[in-house]
Amino acid sequence: MRNAHERFGVLELTRRVKDTVNEVRIQMDRLIVEPGKDARATAHLISAIGGDAEIGAVWAAVIEGAVFRLRMPRNATLVATLGSDAKCFRGSVAVPGRKRPLRHLVALSDEMSKTRPGADRDGMRTVLCNGESMFVLNRVARRFGLPVVPEWAPWFMDQLKHRKAIRSLVGLGCSPVLVQGTKQSFLDWISEGLKQGAIRIPEETGSIRWNFSPSVFE
Protein backbone atom coordinates (compact mmCIF):
# COMPACT_ATOMS: atom_id res chain seq x y z
CA MET A 1 0.00 0.00 0.00
CA ARG A 2 3.04 2.30 -0.20
CA ASN A 3 2.18 5.57 -2.01
CA ALA A 4 -1.44 4.43 -2.33
CA HIS A 5 -2.55 8.08 -2.25
CA GLU A 6 -0.89 8.56 -5.64
CA ARG A 7 -3.45 6.20 -7.17
CA PHE A 8 -6.39 8.32 -5.99
CA GLY A 9 -8.21 10.81 -8.16
CA VAL A 10 -9.94 14.00 -7.09
CA LEU A 11 -13.56 14.99 -7.55
CA GLU A 12 -14.16 18.73 -7.65
CA LEU A 13 -17.52 20.43 -7.39
CA THR A 14 -18.55 24.06 -7.46
CA ARG A 15 -21.81 24.83 -5.64
CA ARG A 16 -23.54 28.19 -5.55
CA VAL A 17 -25.75 28.97 -2.55
CA LYS A 18 -27.30 32.44 -2.93
CA ASP A 19 -24.31 34.76 -3.18
CA THR A 20 -21.78 32.21 -1.91
CA VAL A 21 -19.62 29.94 -4.08
CA ASN A 22 -18.34 26.78 -2.38
CA GLU A 23 -15.57 24.61 -3.77
CA VAL A 24 -15.71 20.95 -2.72
CA ARG A 25 -12.85 18.45 -3.23
CA ILE A 26 -12.86 14.78 -2.23
CA GLN A 27 -10.63 11.81 -3.05
CA MET A 28 -11.79 9.08 -5.48
CA ASP A 29 -10.58 5.47 -5.33
CA ARG A 30 -12.79 4.06 -8.12
CA LEU A 31 -14.20 5.64 -11.26
CA ILE A 32 -15.85 4.52 -14.51
CA VAL A 33 -16.36 7.15 -17.21
CA GLU A 34 -17.68 6.90 -20.77
CA PRO A 35 -16.21 9.72 -22.89
CA GLY A 36 -18.79 11.61 -24.92
CA LYS A 37 -18.70 13.18 -28.36
CA ASP A 38 -18.63 16.64 -26.80
CA ALA A 39 -16.66 18.01 -23.85
CA ARG A 40 -18.93 16.36 -21.28
CA ALA A 41 -18.57 12.68 -20.40
CA THR A 42 -20.92 10.25 -18.65
CA ALA A 43 -19.79 8.90 -15.29
CA HIS A 44 -21.15 5.43 -14.51
CA LEU A 45 -19.44 4.87 -11.15
CA ILE A 46 -17.87 7.20 -8.61
CA SER A 47 -16.46 5.89 -5.33
CA ALA A 48 -15.06 8.58 -3.06
CA ILE A 49 -14.16 9.37 0.56
CA GLY A 50 -14.21 12.62 2.53
CA GLY A 51 -15.65 14.43 5.51
CA ASP A 52 -19.30 14.76 6.49
CA ALA A 53 -19.86 18.13 4.85
CA GLU A 54 -18.03 17.28 1.62
CA ILE A 55 -19.75 13.92 1.12
CA GLY A 56 -23.11 15.49 1.94
CA ALA A 57 -22.55 18.17 -0.70
CA VAL A 58 -21.55 15.64 -3.35
CA TRP A 59 -24.51 13.42 -2.48
CA ALA A 60 -26.89 16.35 -3.01
CA ALA A 61 -25.15 17.24 -6.28
CA VAL A 62 -25.49 13.66 -7.57
CA ILE A 63 -29.23 13.71 -6.89
CA GLU A 64 -29.50 17.05 -8.72
CA GLY A 65 -27.61 15.73 -11.77
CA ALA A 66 -24.71 18.15 -11.31
CA VAL A 67 -21.53 18.27 -13.38
CA PHE A 68 -18.22 17.29 -11.73
CA ARG A 69 -14.57 17.85 -12.55
CA LEU A 70 -12.80 14.51 -12.22
CA ARG A 71 -9.03 14.70 -11.93
CA MET A 72 -7.21 11.48 -12.67
CA PRO A 73 -3.64 10.64 -11.61
CA ARG A 74 -1.04 12.34 -13.84
CA ASN A 75 -3.35 15.38 -14.06
CA ALA A 76 -5.81 14.13 -16.73
CA THR A 77 -9.15 15.90 -16.13
CA LEU A 78 -12.66 15.00 -17.26
CA VAL A 79 -15.91 16.92 -16.96
CA ALA A 80 -18.74 14.46 -16.35
CA THR A 81 -22.19 13.93 -14.91
CA LEU A 82 -23.94 10.80 -13.62
CA GLY A 83 -27.13 11.95 -15.30
CA SER A 84 -30.69 11.75 -14.06
CA ASP A 85 -31.96 9.04 -11.70
CA ALA A 86 -28.45 8.26 -10.43
CA LYS A 87 -28.26 6.01 -7.36
CA CYS A 88 -26.21 7.11 -4.35
CA PHE A 89 -25.08 5.15 -1.28
CA ARG A 90 -23.24 6.41 1.81
CA GLY A 91 -21.35 4.69 4.58
CA SER A 92 -18.49 5.17 7.05
CA VAL A 93 -14.87 4.02 7.06
CA ALA A 94 -13.06 3.78 10.41
CA VAL A 95 -9.42 4.89 10.18
CA PRO A 96 -6.95 3.93 12.95
CA GLY A 97 -5.71 7.00 14.80
CA ARG A 98 -8.58 9.17 13.58
CA LYS A 99 -11.31 10.20 16.06
CA ARG A 100 -14.05 10.46 13.48
CA PRO A 101 -14.61 7.99 10.64
CA LEU A 102 -14.35 9.08 7.04
CA ARG A 103 -17.51 9.08 4.97
CA HIS A 104 -17.68 6.86 1.89
CA LEU A 105 -19.91 7.57 -1.09
CA VAL A 106 -20.68 5.30 -4.04
CA ALA A 107 -22.73 6.76 -6.89
CA LEU A 108 -24.01 4.81 -9.90
CA SER A 109 -25.56 6.03 -13.12
CA ASP A 110 -29.07 4.77 -13.78
CA GLU A 111 -27.73 2.71 -16.67
CA MET A 112 -25.09 0.93 -14.60
CA SER A 113 -27.54 0.21 -11.78
CA LYS A 114 -29.67 -1.68 -14.31
CA THR A 115 -26.87 -4.11 -15.14
CA ARG A 116 -27.48 -6.06 -11.94
CA PRO A 117 -28.86 -9.62 -12.40
CA GLY A 118 -32.41 -9.69 -13.67
CA ALA A 119 -32.72 -5.91 -14.13
CA ASP A 120 -33.78 -4.35 -17.44
CA ARG A 121 -33.50 -7.52 -19.53
CA ASP A 122 -34.50 -5.54 -22.60
CA GLY A 123 -31.40 -3.37 -22.26
CA MET A 124 -28.77 -3.16 -25.00
CA ARG A 125 -25.75 -1.87 -23.05
CA THR A 126 -23.96 -3.45 -20.09
CA VAL A 127 -21.32 -1.47 -18.19
CA LEU A 128 -18.82 -3.71 -16.40
CA CYS A 129 -15.93 -2.86 -14.07
CA ASN A 130 -13.59 -5.49 -15.55
CA GLY A 131 -12.94 -6.74 -19.08
CA GLU A 132 -11.57 -10.20 -18.22
CA SER A 133 -13.36 -12.76 -20.44
CA MET A 134 -14.66 -15.01 -17.63
CA PHE A 135 -16.02 -12.03 -15.70
CA VAL A 136 -17.69 -10.55 -18.79
CA LEU A 137 -19.49 -13.79 -19.65
CA ASN A 138 -20.59 -14.32 -16.05
CA ARG A 139 -22.03 -10.82 -15.61
CA VAL A 140 -23.78 -10.74 -19.00
CA ALA A 141 -25.22 -14.23 -18.42
CA ARG A 142 -26.45 -13.33 -14.92
CA ARG A 143 -28.04 -10.13 -16.12
CA PHE A 144 -29.95 -11.71 -19.01
CA GLY A 145 -30.40 -15.24 -17.67
CA LEU A 146 -28.34 -16.87 -20.43
CA PRO A 147 -27.64 -20.64 -20.45
CA VAL A 148 -23.83 -20.68 -20.50
CA VAL A 149 -20.85 -22.48 -18.97
CA PRO A 150 -17.48 -20.93 -18.00
CA GLU A 151 -15.66 -22.82 -20.76
CA TRP A 152 -17.37 -20.61 -23.32
CA ALA A 153 -15.68 -17.44 -22.04
CA PRO A 154 -12.87 -17.24 -24.68
CA TRP A 155 -15.36 -17.94 -27.49
CA PHE A 156 -17.78 -15.31 -26.17
CA MET A 157 -15.02 -12.71 -25.95
CA ASP A 158 -13.97 -13.51 -29.53
CA GLN A 159 -17.58 -12.97 -30.64
CA LEU A 160 -17.75 -9.61 -28.87
CA LYS A 161 -14.53 -8.42 -30.49
CA HIS A 162 -15.42 -9.78 -33.95
CA ARG A 163 -18.82 -8.08 -33.85
CA LYS A 164 -17.30 -4.90 -32.34
CA ALA A 165 -19.68 -5.23 -29.40
CA ILE A 166 -17.18 -4.43 -26.65
CA ARG A 167 -15.03 -1.38 -25.99
CA SER A 168 -12.93 -0.04 -23.16
CA LEU A 169 -14.04 2.81 -20.93
CA VAL A 170 -11.97 5.17 -18.79
CA GLY A 171 -11.32 3.70 -15.36
CA LEU A 172 -9.61 4.50 -12.07
CA GLY A 173 -8.85 1.49 -9.87
CA CYS A 174 -10.49 -0.84 -12.42
CA SER A 175 -10.48 -1.77 -16.13
CA PRO A 176 -14.08 -1.13 -17.26
CA VAL A 177 -15.71 -2.11 -20.54
CA LEU A 178 -19.02 -1.52 -22.30
CA VAL A 179 -20.73 -4.58 -23.80
CA GLN A 180 -23.42 -3.99 -26.40
CA GLY A 181 -26.09 -6.54 -27.26
CA THR A 182 -29.55 -7.73 -26.31
CA LYS A 183 -30.59 -11.00 -24.69
CA GLN A 184 -31.94 -12.23 -28.01
CA SER A 185 -28.75 -11.39 -29.89
CA PHE A 186 -26.64 -13.29 -27.33
CA LEU A 187 -29.00 -16.29 -27.55
CA ASP A 188 -28.63 -16.21 -31.35
CA TRP A 189 -24.84 -16.24 -31.00
CA ILE A 190 -25.00 -19.24 -28.66
CA SER A 191 -27.33 -21.11 -31.02
CA GLU A 192 -25.04 -20.43 -33.96
CA GLY A 193 -21.94 -21.45 -31.98
CA LEU A 194 -23.52 -24.77 -30.95
CA LYS A 195 -24.59 -25.55 -34.52
CA GLN A 196 -21.12 -24.82 -35.86
CA GLY A 197 -19.42 -26.83 -33.10
CA ALA A 198 -17.48 -23.82 -31.84
CA ILE A 199 -18.91 -24.51 -28.36
CA ARG A 200 -20.59 -27.55 -26.87
CA ILE A 201 -22.83 -28.45 -23.98
CA PRO A 202 -20.83 -30.43 -21.36
CA GLU A 203 -21.84 -34.08 -20.98
CA GLU A 204 -21.36 -34.07 -17.21
CA THR A 205 -24.01 -32.55 -15.00
CA GLY A 206 -23.75 -30.75 -11.68
CA SER A 207 -23.05 -27.31 -10.29
CA ILE A 208 -20.95 -24.79 -12.22
CA ARG A 209 -17.86 -23.14 -10.73
CA TRP A 210 -16.64 -19.79 -12.01
CA ASN A 211 -12.89 -19.52 -11.40
CA PHE A 212 -12.14 -15.85 -11.91
CA SER A 213 -8.66 -14.50 -12.49
CA PRO A 214 -7.10 -12.91 -9.37
CA SER A 215 -6.92 -9.63 -11.30
CA VAL A 216 -10.71 -9.34 -11.08
CA PHE A 217 -10.49 -8.89 -7.30
CA GLU A 218 -7.39 -6.65 -7.14
Order of alpha helices (4+ residues) and beta strands (2+ residues): beta-beta-beta-alpha-beta-beta-beta-beta-alpha-beta-alpha-alpha-beta-beta-beta-alpha
